[in-house]
Amino acid sequence: MKSLVFAIALTPMLVGMHAARAEPPRIRVIPLAFGMSEEQASQALGVPLNYVRGRPGDELLLALPDVKGTTLSSRSDGLYLQFRKGRLTGWKGDWGTIRP
């Protein structure tokens, strides 16, 4: 009888865990490319861009990876994006590198 009560109480938790795992991973549909505007680059990366320095149109912006508040996730430095005349001309950084 106790095992039946335990199984009934445990079922919603297991169903919730299965539903969390069933979500497909987020895949970036738009690749980052030279000539993008700030809005297009922000959409491609899926995060907002933060101003670092420069005049309007010729700016250095920073995109920080979104770690969603989890302490166990690996996080690398941000991605620096250089814009000239309002268009993406280069970037520096690697979100795929896991640093020790």
Steps between C-alpha positions, in 0.01 A plus 500: 500500500784741587671430168178577312465836676867576431461410130192722465679790669811454285322478162440877445865574571620239249257625235628856550861387466417315178323807357803717577730260314261470204555864390716523189825695532502861378667515161613829354324530166675817379881471486713800594624667179691807390278794404225433754337789684503514880144368516574208268813405698306514826230271355760258360671469840175500698628754756499881525813691403666729756687817407876495579644801314500696177304765312148430371528267201866414576456312824637206691215301657505203736270197498502299823386136494172434679563238771143513638620519862630144523812465708615177336501627143831579336542861391766662289570868446281721288513549127625843388341632180654785295260714296609756240248719318227305682606161358680207663864492388649254748469315829731354759437232759383142504192379685590140423822504703470377857772652714628325814 
